[in-house]
Amino acid sequence: MNFIFSILFFIVASVASFFISRNFTGEAQVAFFVAGCILGIISFVFSAAGFFQNLEMREMQKYLISRIKKEKRDIELRKQYLATYKTEVESFLTKLYPDYEKEMFKTMSPRDAETLQVFASRYPELKFNGVLQSFTEKLAEILRGIRDAEVNLEHTYEQIRTRDGSGWFLARIPIPEDAK
């Protein structure tokens, strides 16, 4: 909005300068006429700059709104994946893994049970710490992705709020309900 006041000021000053130039003769008339022309050119430059700035900001606003929708979809998909992954991990750790472990212990001989190293080397796939660690690493990765998407979403909202507060931006696009 500030640029409109600037444009109006230069237009009014230009018109006033033209009217004042009519009241004078000689060099004063030429000076006021030239001043009116210069002020008119300045108002045109401000108008053109404001027009193109508003076009750019409007397109950026459209982009930011589409980015909000994308980030929201991304967060929702990651949360669904998190729920599915947690269910799978829970199922594996509470049902499949104990059954697998029982089966492994049934096939062990007493001599194998004497040392954990022998057991671990005989059944390398049975490394519970490694399994649990890989599950927790994957879970942390999913949670980091959700957090990053939420941070990006908040950053995008902040960009829109900043643009809405700009005195140069007139062609605002309201944020659709599905992007709020």
N, CA, C and O of each residue as an XYZ file, in Angstrom:
720
protein
N       0.815     -1.182      0.000
C       0.000      0.000      0.000
C       0.867      1.257      0.000
O       0.455      2.292     -0.525
N       2.055      1.177      0.580
C       2.941      2.340      0.641
C       3.280      2.860     -0.747
O       3.363      4.071     -0.952
N       3.475      1.964     -1.693
C       3.872      2.421     -3.021
C       2.745      3.178     -3.713
O       3.006      4.033     -4.559
N       1.509      2.880     -3.368
C       0.390      3.625     -3.945
C       0.441      5.080     -3.469
O       0.199      6.003     -4.246
N       0.755      5.273     -2.202
C       0.879      6.635     -1.694
C       2.039      7.353     -2.379
O       1.947      8.542     -2.684
N       3.122      6.631     -2.617
C       4.260      7.234     -3.321
C       3.863      7.621     -4.740
O       4.192      8.715     -5.199
N       3.171      6.745     -5.425
C       2.731      7.023     -6.794
C       1.781      8.224     -6.804
O       1.909      9.128     -7.629
N       0.831      8.212     -5.876
C      -0.113      9.331     -5.800
C       0.612     10.644     -5.517
O       0.288     11.676     -6.106
N       1.583     10.606     -4.623
C       2.350     11.812     -4.326
C       3.022     12.347     -5.589
O       2.925     13.537     -5.890
N       3.704     11.466     -6.330
C       4.408     11.918     -7.532
C       3.437     12.373     -8.630
O       3.740     13.315     -9.361
N       2.296     11.731     -8.753
C       1.303     12.152     -9.745
C       0.744     13.527     -9.377
O       0.649     14.415    -10.225
N       0.375     13.694     -8.104
C      -0.157     14.991     -7.658
C       0.900     16.076     -7.830
O       0.597     17.176     -8.292
N       2.153     15.761     -7.454
C       3.229     16.743     -7.605
C       3.458     17.066     -9.078
O       3.712     18.221     -9.422
N       3.374     16.078     -9.938
C       3.564     16.295    -11.375
C       2.462     17.182    -11.946
O       2.735     18.139    -12.671
N       1.215     16.854    -11.611
C       0.082     17.646    -12.102
C       0.164     19.075    -11.561
O      -0.059     20.041    -12.291
N       0.488     19.193    -10.271
C       0.617     20.526     -9.670
C       1.725     21.319    -10.360
O       1.579     22.516    -10.607
N       2.820     20.653    -10.666
C       3.934     21.321    -11.344
C       3.513     21.816    -12.720
O       3.890     22.914    -13.129
N       2.724     21.003    -13.443
C       2.236     21.443    -14.757
C       1.323     22.668    -14.620
O       1.431     23.618    -15.396
N       0.418     22.640    -13.621
C      -0.474     23.784    -13.424
C       0.298     25.033    -12.977
O      -0.017     26.145    -13.399
N       1.286     24.846    -12.140
C       2.091     25.981    -11.683
C       2.879     26.572    -12.852
O       3.056     27.787    -12.945
N       3.353     25.688    -13.749
C       4.138     26.188    -14.887
C       3.315     27.129    -15.775
O       3.893     27.975    -16.457
N       2.003     27.007    -15.784
C       1.137     27.887    -16.576
C       1.125     29.323    -16.028
O       0.885     30.287    -16.755
N       1.389     29.425    -14.732
C       1.351     30.744    -14.099
C       2.653     31.528    -14.279
O       2.713     32.716    -13.961
N       3.669     30.879    -14.776
C       4.965     31.541    -14.954
C       5.287     31.646    -16.438
O       4.643     31.038    -17.293
N       6.299     32.436    -16.698
C       6.810     32.553    -18.065
C       8.318     32.431    -18.027
O       8.936     32.606    -16.976
N       8.892     32.141    -19.129
C      10.351     32.080    -19.248
C      10.933     30.829    -18.612
O      10.395     29.726    -18.717
N      12.052     31.052    -17.951
C      12.793     29.925    -17.361
C      12.015     29.234    -16.249
O      12.117     28.016    -16.104
N      11.249     29.965    -15.467
C      10.467     29.376    -14.381
C       9.404     28.430    -14.949
O       9.149     27.365    -14.387
N       8.794     28.824    -16.056
C       7.790     27.973    -16.682
C       8.430     26.676    -17.167
O       7.876     25.593    -16.980
N       9.600     26.795    -17.790
C      10.318     25.608    -18.289
C      10.740     24.723    -17.127
O      10.643     23.499    -17.218
N      11.207     25.319    -16.040
C      11.660     24.542    -14.875
C      10.500     23.746    -14.277
O      10.644     22.559    -13.985
N       9.342     24.407    -14.094
C       8.185     23.696    -13.547
C       7.674     22.634    -14.511
O       7.235     21.568    -14.079
N       7.725     22.908    -15.803
C       7.298     21.926    -16.796
C       8.218     20.704    -16.777
O       7.743     19.569    -16.800
N       9.536     20.936    -16.736
C      10.509     19.835    -16.669
C      10.331     19.056    -15.367
O      10.380     17.826    -15.363
N      10.122     19.785    -14.252
C       9.888     19.105    -12.971
C       8.635     18.233    -13.051
O       8.622     17.114    -12.538
N       7.591     18.738    -13.687
C       6.364     17.953    -13.860
C       6.606     16.715    -14.691
O       6.068     15.648    -14.396
N       7.426     16.852    -15.747
C       7.757     15.689    -16.576
C       8.555     14.664    -15.782
O       8.284     13.466    -15.847
N       9.535     15.144    -15.038
C      10.372     14.222    -14.235
C       9.516     13.516    -13.187
O       9.629     12.304    -13.006
N       8.671     14.260    -12.506
C       7.790     13.642    -11.508
C       6.815     12.657    -12.157
O       6.496     11.626    -11.565
N       6.345     12.960    -13.350
C       5.476     12.034    -14.084
C       6.214     10.754    -14.438
O       5.661      9.661    -14.320
N       7.468     10.888    -14.874
C       8.282      9.701    -15.195
C       8.520      8.872    -13.945
O       8.440      7.644    -13.981
N       8.814      9.550    -12.831
C       9.030      8.822    -11.567
C       7.758      8.063    -11.173
O       7.830      6.910    -10.747
N       6.604      8.705    -11.314
C       5.360      8.005    -10.960
C       5.120      6.816    -11.879
O       4.618      5.783    -11.438
N       5.477      6.956    -13.163
C       5.344      5.824    -14.093
C       6.276      4.685    -13.688
O       5.877      3.520    -13.713
N       7.513      5.011    -13.317
C       8.482      3.980    -12.905
C       7.974      3.270    -11.656
O       8.034      2.044    -11.566
N       7.473      4.045    -10.687
C       6.924      3.427     -9.485
C       5.746      2.518     -9.828
O       5.622      1.420     -9.286
N       4.893      2.977    -10.718
C       3.733      2.163    -11.117
C       4.170      0.865    -11.784
O       3.653     -0.206    -11.468
N       5.123      0.964    -12.706
C       5.600     -0.237    -13.402
C       6.277     -1.194    -12.432
O       6.044     -2.402    -12.469
N       7.126     -0.634    -11.555
C       7.810     -1.485    -10.573
C       6.805     -2.164     -9.655
O       6.933     -3.354     -9.365
N       5.811     -1.421     -9.196
C       4.785     -2.001     -8.326
C       3.980     -3.070     -9.031
O       3.652     -4.098     -8.438
N       3.659     -2.835    -10.293
C       2.900     -3.822    -11.065
C       3.666     -5.132    -11.174
O       3.125     -6.201    -10.889
N       4.937     -5.045    -11.589
C       5.722     -6.273    -11.762
C       6.045     -6.933    -10.426
O       6.106     -8.159    -10.337
N       6.249     -6.131     -9.396
C       6.476     -6.688     -8.056
C       5.247     -7.453     -7.590
O       5.369     -8.535     -7.016
N       4.067     -6.900     -7.833
C       2.845     -7.588     -7.432
C       2.622     -8.865     -8.225
O       2.142     -9.858     -7.678
N       2.965     -8.852     -9.508
C       2.862    -10.083    -10.300
C       3.767    -11.166     -9.727
O       3.355    -12.315     -9.569
N       4.993    -10.789     -9.420
C       5.953    -11.762     -8.869
C       5.478    -12.275     -7.513
O       5.539    -13.475     -7.243
N       5.010    -11.377     -6.672
C       4.563    -11.784     -5.337
C       3.310    -12.652     -5.415
O       3.139    -13.569     -4.611
N       2.450    -12.372     -6.361
C       1.246    -13.197     -6.536
C       1.627    -14.618     -6.953
O       1.081    -15.591     -6.433
N       2.558    -14.729     -7.883
C       3.014    -16.060     -8.295
C       3.708    -16.784     -7.142
O       3.542    -17.994     -6.981
N       4.479    -16.055     -6.343
C       5.131    -16.673     -5.188
C       4.091    -17.122     -4.172
O       4.247    -18.169     -3.544
N       3.034    -16.340     -4.008
C       1.956    -16.716     -3.093
C       1.304    -18.022     -3.565
O       1.033    -18.905     -2.752
N       1.054    -18.145     -4.863
C       0.492    -19.386     -5.408
C       1.424    -20.560     -5.127
O       0.982    -21.640     -4.735
N       2.721    -20.332     -5.334
C       3.702    -21.382     -5.078
C       3.704    -21.777     -3.603
O       3.741    -22.964     -3.280
N       3.665    -20.792     -2.709
C       3.689    -21.078     -1.278
C       2.438    -21.834     -0.844
O       2.516    -22.719      0.008
N       1.293    -21.499     -1.415
C       0.064    -22.215     -1.076
C       0.153    -23.664     -1.550
O      -0.261    -24.577     -0.835
N       0.690    -23.878     -2.749
C       0.850    -25.263     -3.220
C       1.874    -26.002     -2.361
O       1.742    -27.205     -2.135
N       2.889    -25.291     -1.885
C       3.893    -25.911     -1.003
C       3.279    -26.300      0.336
O       3.621    -27.340      0.899
N       2.369    -25.465      0.848
C       1.679    -25.805      2.098
C       0.889    -27.102      1.915
O       0.946    -27.997      2.759
N       0.160    -27.193      0.814
C      -0.624    -28.407      0.551
C       0.283    -29.623      0.434
O      -0.042    -30.694      0.948
N       1.416    -29.464     -0.238
C       2.365    -30.576     -0.393
C       2.935    -31.000      0.956
O       3.019    -32.192      1.251
N       3.325    -30.024      1.776
C       3.889    -30.343      3.090
C       2.862    -31.028      3.977
O       3.195    -31.955      4.715
N       1.616    -30.576      3.910
C       0.564    -31.219      4.707
C       0.350    -32.665      4.263
O       0.198    -33.562      5.093
N       0.340    -32.884      2.939
C       0.210    -34.262      2.434
C       1.407    -35.096      2.880
O       1.253    -36.250      3.280
N       2.589    -34.511      2.811
C       3.808    -35.206      3.204
C       3.760    -35.600      4.680
O       4.108    -36.724      5.042
N       3.331    -34.673      5.521
C       3.221    -34.971      6.955
C       2.219    -36.093      7.184
O       2.482    -37.016      7.955
N       1.077    -36.015      6.521
C       0.050    -37.045      6.690
C       0.553    -38.416      6.228
O       0.343    -39.420      6.909
N       1.213    -38.454      5.077
C       1.754    -39.727      4.585
C       2.807    -40.284      5.529
O       2.836    -41.486      5.790
N       3.671    -39.420      6.039
C       4.706    -39.878      6.974
C       4.089    -40.395      8.268
O       4.570    -41.377      8.834
N       3.035    -39.749      8.738
C       2.367    -40.221      9.955
C       1.699    -41.573      9.720
O       1.719    -42.442     10.592
N       1.105    -41.750      8.532
C       0.520    -43.050      8.202
C       1.607    -44.117      8.131
O       1.434    -45.226      8.636
N       2.725    -43.774      7.501
C       3.838    -44.716      7.418
C       4.372    -45.044      8.807
O       4.715    -46.190      9.095
N       4.438    -44.025      9.668
C       4.892    -44.241     11.037
C       3.971    -45.213     11.761
O       4.442    -46.130     12.434
N       2.668    -45.023     11.630
C       1.716    -45.921     12.290
C       1.862    -47.348     11.764
O       1.855    -48.302     12.541
N       1.995    -47.491     10.451
C       2.175    -48.819      9.855
C       3.477    -49.446     10.325
O       3.515    -50.623     10.684
N       4.534    -48.659     10.321
C       5.844    -49.167     10.726
C       5.834    -49.586     12.197
O       6.375    -50.633     12.552
N       5.218    -48.765     13.050
C       5.153    -49.113     14.473
C       4.373    -50.416     14.669
O       4.745    -51.242     15.504
N       3.299    -50.601     13.908
C       2.516    -51.835     14.009
C       3.349    -53.036     13.575
O       3.328    -54.085     14.219
N       4.082    -52.871     12.476
C       4.937    -53.962     11.999
C       6.033    -54.298     13.010
O       6.292    -55.470     13.282
N       6.665    -53.285     13.556
C       7.731    -53.510     14.542
C       7.162    -54.180     15.775
O       7.738    -55.135     16.296
N       6.038    -53.680     16.238
C       5.402    -54.268     17.416
C       5.049    -55.729     17.156
O       5.274    -56.587     18.011
N       4.507    -56.007     15.997
C       4.145    -57.372     15.632
C       5.383    -58.262     15.612
O       5.369    -59.378     16.130
N       6.455    -57.750     15.005
C       7.679    -58.546     14.924
C       8.269    -58.783     16.299
O       8.628    -59.911     16.636
N       8.374    -57.721     17.104
C       9.027    -57.856     18.411
C       8.198    -58.650     19.405
O       8.765    -59.326     20.263
N       6.886    -58.592     19.319
C       6.067    -59.289     20.316
C       5.603    -60.661     19.869
O       5.292    -61.503     20.711
N       5.546    -60.912     18.564
C       5.001    -62.195     18.102
C       6.034    -63.023     17.355
O       6.359    -64.138     17.763
N       6.538    -62.486     16.281
C       7.411    -63.276     15.416
C       8.776    -63.546     16.050
O       9.260    -64.678     16.032
N       9.391    -62.509     16.608
C      10.734    -62.667     17.139
C      10.788    -63.657     18.305
O      11.666    -64.520     18.309
N       9.887    -63.574     19.298
C       9.946    -64.582     20.381
C       9.765    -66.012     19.861
O      10.441    -66.931     20.323
N       8.851    -66.200     18.898
C       8.667    -67.541     18.331
C       9.954    -67.995     17.634
O      10.377    -69.143     17.768
N      10.553    -67.088     16.903
C      11.801    -67.387     16.207
C      12.896    -67.721     17.209
O      13.674    -68.653     17.010
N      12.945    -66.945     18.290
C      13.965    -67.175     19.313
C      13.747    -68.532     19.994
O      14.707    -69.263     20.238
N      12.504    -68.864     20.296
C      12.210    -70.163     20.922
C      12.647    -71.299     20.012
O      13.237    -72.279     20.467
N      12.359    -71.164     18.736
C      12.744    -72.197     17.774
C      14.263    -72.343     17.735
O      14.787    -73.455     17.662
N      14.960    -71.216     17.784
C      16.425    -71.249     17.752
C      16.976    -71.954     18.997
O      17.890    -72.774     18.907
N      16.398    -71.619     20.169
C      16.893    -72.233     21.397
C      16.595    -73.736     21.448
O      17.354    -74.500     22.045
N      15.502    -74.155     20.827
C      15.179    -75.576     20.796
C      16.242    -76.365     20.045
O      16.580    -77.485     20.426
N      16.761    -75.781     18.986
C      17.734    -76.488     18.160
C      19.158    -76.384     18.697
O      20.064    -77.024     18.162
N      19.372    -75.590     19.746
C      20.724    -75.449     20.308
C      21.071    -76.647     21.183
O      20.232    -77.199     21.895
N      22.292    -77.010     21.100
C      22.762    -78.064     22.001
C      23.298    -77.399     23.265
O      23.605    -76.207     23.249
N      23.416    -78.151     24.360
C      23.946    -77.555     25.596
C      25.344    -76.964     25.404
O      25.704    -75.966     26.028
N      26.111    -77.594     24.537
C      27.464    -77.090     24.296
C      27.421    -75.716     23.631
O      28.240    -74.849     23.937
N      26.446    -75.515     22.703
C      26.308    -74.222     22.030
C      25.921    -73.120     23.009
O      26.317    -71.966     22.848
N      25.147    -73.484     24.020
C      24.660    -72.479     24.964
C      25.730    -72.027     25.939
O      25.535    -71.051     26.663
N      26.867    -72.730     25.970
C      27.912    -72.376     26.929
C      28.465    -70.974     26.682
O      28.748    -70.240     27.628
N      28.613    -70.617     25.457
C      29.146    -69.276     25.179
C      28.223    -68.543     24.224
O      27.690    -69.113     23.272
N      28.058    -67.292     24.501
C      27.204    -66.464     23.655
C      27.840    -66.258     22.290
O      27.133    -66.120     21.291
N      29.159    -66.236     22.237
C      29.846    -66.030     20.968
C      29.570    -67.179     20.006
O      29.359    -66.960     18.814
N      29.572    -68.371     20.513
C      29.286    -69.520     19.664
C      27.863    -69.418     19.139
O      27.598    -69.659     17.961
N      26.962    -69.060     20.028
C      25.564    -68.930     19.628
C      25.408    -67.841     18.565
O      24.734    -68.045     17.555
N      26.038    -66.676     18.798
C      25.925    -65.558     17.857
C      26.560    -65.900     16.517
O      26.064    -65.492     15.467
N      27.665    -66.655     16.556
C      28.302    -67.011     15.287
C      27.511    -68.089     14.556
O      27.510    -68.124     13.325
N      26.844    -68.963     15.290
C      26.057    -70.005     14.655
C      24.779    -69.433     14.039
O      24.330    -69.903     12.994
N      24.185    -68.407     14.691
C      22.959    -67.768     14.214
C      23.204    -66.259     14.062
O      22.753    -65.474     14.896
N      23.901    -65.859     13.022
C      24.211    -64.429     12.875
C      22.967    -63.569     12.631
O      22.973    -62.374     12.924
N      21.913    -64.168     12.101
C      20.705    -63.372     11.861
C      19.994    -63.021     13.159
O      19.141    -62.134     13.183
N      20.347    -63.723     14.252
C      19.704    -63.485     15.538
C      20.572    -62.538     16.371
O      21.281    -62.964     17.283
N      20.504    -61.301     16.052
C      21.218    -60.287     16.829
C      20.180    -59.257     17.217
O      19.962    -58.268     16.518
N      19.550    -59.511     18.342
C      18.420    -58.694     18.758
C      18.808    -57.226     18.868
O      18.041    -56.360     18.447
N      19.968    -56.926     19.418
C      20.387    -55.532     19.558
C      20.454    -54.852     18.197
O      20.028    -53.707     18.046
N      20.986    -55.558     17.215
C      21.061    -55.007     15.870
C      19.683    -54.807     15.269
O      19.432    -53.808     14.595
N      18.790    -55.756     15.513
C      17.428    -55.657     15.002
C      16.733    -54.470     15.650
O      16.121    -53.646     14.970
N      16.832    -54.391     16.970
C      16.198    -53.294     17.680
C      16.808    -51.952     17.277
O      16.098    -50.956     17.136
N      18.118    -51.937     17.096
C      18.790    -50.702     16.696
C      18.327    -50.262     15.310
O      18.075    -49.077     15.090
N      18.214    -51.199     14.378
C      17.754    -50.820     13.038
C      16.309    -50.322     13.074
O      15.954    -49.389     12.354
N      15.473    -50.949     13.916
C      14.097    -50.473     14.059
C      14.065    -49.058     14.622
O      13.338    -48.203     14.117
N      14.851    -48.810     15.665
C      14.837    -47.475     16.274
C      15.448    -46.430     15.347
O      15.005    -45.282     15.341
N      16.454    -46.806     14.564
C      17.028    -45.858     13.608
C      15.999    -45.485     12.536
O      15.864    -44.318     12.167
N      15.285    -46.489     12.048
C      14.255    -46.228     11.042
C      13.133    -45.368     11.629
O      12.634    -44.454     10.972
N      12.746    -45.667     12.859
C      11.722    -44.887     13.542
C      12.179    -43.435     13.726
O      11.406    -42.505     13.500
N      13.419    -43.250     14.129
C      13.966    -41.891     14.293
C      13.997    -41.153     12.955
O      13.728    -39.953     12.897
N      14.324    -41.869     11.889
C      14.351    -41.262     10.555
C      12.951    -40.785     10.149
O      12.794    -39.690      9.608
N      11.947    -41.606     10.413
C      10.570    -41.229     10.090
C      10.159    -40.006     10.905
O       9.569    -39.069     10.368
N      10.471    -40.015     12.203
C      10.114    -38.885     13.059
C      10.849    -37.615     12.652
O      10.276    -36.527     12.714
N      12.109    -37.734     12.236
C      12.856    -36.570     11.737
C      12.193    -36.017     10.477
O      12.082    -34.803     10.310
N      11.757    -36.904      9.602
C      11.069    -36.472      8.387
C       9.792    -35.714      8.694
O       9.493    -34.704      8.057
N       9.033    -36.203      9.676
C       7.801    -35.509     10.078
C       8.145    -34.140     10.653
O       7.517    -33.139     10.308
N       9.140    -34.102     11.529
C       9.535    -32.826     12.141
C      10.032    -31.842     11.079
O       9.674    -30.665     11.115
N      10.843    -32.309     10.144
C      11.352    -31.430      9.079
C      10.209    -30.888      8.224
O      10.202    -29.712      7.859
N       9.246    -31.750      7.908
C       8.102    -31.298      7.119
C       7.274    -30.272      7.895
O       6.776    -29.309      7.311
N       7.124    -30.471      9.204
C       6.385    -29.496     10.018
C       7.132    -28.166     10.104
O       6.512    -27.103     10.085
N       8.456    -28.221     10.197
C       9.260    -26.994     10.210
C       9.128    -26.277      8.867
O       8.968    -25.057      8.834
N       9.195    -27.022      7.756
C       9.022    -26.420      6.432
C       7.641    -25.790      6.287
O       7.500    -24.717      5.702
N       6.630    -26.459      6.820
C       5.266    -25.942      6.760
C       5.166    -24.623      7.523
O       4.594    -23.656      7.019
N       5.715    -24.579      8.727
C       5.667    -23.345      9.517
C       6.462    -22.226      8.845
O       6.063    -21.063      8.889
N       7.577    -22.578      8.230
C       8.380    -21.587      7.500
C       7.577    -21.014      6.325
O       7.643    -19.815      6.055
N       6.835    -21.855      5.641
C       6.015    -21.403      4.515
C       4.903    -20.478      4.991
O       4.629    -19.455      4.364
N       4.254    -20.844      6.117
C       3.239    -19.952      6.679
C       3.852    -18.599      7.036
O       3.237    -17.557      6.806
N       5.042    -18.613      7.588
C       5.716    -17.364      7.946
C       6.017    -16.517      6.716
O       5.879    -15.295      6.751
N       6.427    -17.162      5.633
C       6.670    -16.423      4.393
C       5.384    -15.758      3.888
O       5.411    -14.614      3.434
N       4.273    -16.469      3.968
C       3.001    -15.899      3.530
C       2.606    -14.728      4.431
O       2.151    -13.694      3.941
N       2.780    -14.887      5.751
C       2.452    -13.785      6.661
C       3.319    -12.561      6.378
O       2.839    -11.429      6.442
N       4.592    -12.786      6.067
C       5.496    -11.681      5.752
C       5.061    -10.977      4.479
O       5.045     -9.747      4.423
N       4.712    -11.736      3.467
C       4.258    -11.136      2.208
C       2.949    -10.383      2.408
O       2.760     -9.312      1.831
N       2.049    -10.923      3.211
C       0.776    -10.241      3.457
C       0.993     -8.908      4.172
O       0.198     -7.983      4.008
N       2.050     -8.805      4.955
C       2.338     -7.573      5.677
C       3.072     -6.544      4.842
O       3.266     -5.414      5.291
N       3.481     -6.907      3.646
C       4.229     -6.001      2.791
C       3.331     -4.899      2.254
O       2.209     -5.154      1.816
N       3.832     -3.683      2.291
C       3.087     -2.558      1.751
C       3.072     -2.534      0.235
O       2.326     -1.757     -0.361
N       3.872     -3.360     -0.395
C       3.951     -3.383     -1.854
C       3.028     -4.426     -2.463
O       2.835     -4.451     -3.679
N       2.467     -5.268     -1.644
C       1.707     -6.402     -2.173
C       0.217     -6.126     -2.093
O      -0.355     -6.091     -1.004
N      -0.410     -5.931     -3.239
C      -1.845     -5.658     -3.295
C      -2.653     -6.850     -3.775
O      -3.805     -7.016     -3.375
N      -2.074     -7.676     -4.620
C      -2.808     -8.763     -5.275
C      -2.741    -10.041     -4.447
O      -2.317    -11.089     -4.934
N      -3.161     -9.942     -3.204
C      -3.102    -11.097     -2.305
C      -4.066    -12.199     -2.757
O      -5.125    -11.944     -3.331
N      -3.651    -13.418     -2.472
C      -4.504    -14.574     -2.750
C      -4.883    -15.135     -1.384
O      -3.995    -15.476     -0.603
N      -6.163    -15.240     -1.075
C      -6.516    -15.809      0.226
C      -6.079    -17.266      0.310
O      -6.139    -18.002     -0.675
N      -5.648    -17.665      1.477
C      -5.212    -19.046      1.674
C      -6.460    -19.927      1.726
O      -7.343    -19.699      2.553
N      -6.539    -20.932      0.847
C      -7.718    -21.813      0.857
C      -7.836    -22.579      2.180
O      -6.850    -22.780      2.889
N      -9.045    -22.992      2.487
C      -9.297    -23.706      3.758
C      -8.452    -24.981      3.879
O      -8.001    -25.319      4.974
N      -8.235    -25.691      2.761
C      -7.483    -26.938      2.831
C      -5.984    -26.691      3.027
O      -5.229    -27.637      3.249
N      -5.554    -25.444      2.949
C      -4.144    -25.121      3.154
C      -3.922    -24.440      4.503
O      -2.783    -24.134      4.855
N      -4.975    -24.201      5.251
C      -4.817    -23.542      6.565
C      -4.413    -24.510      7.612
O      -4.236    -24.130      8.769
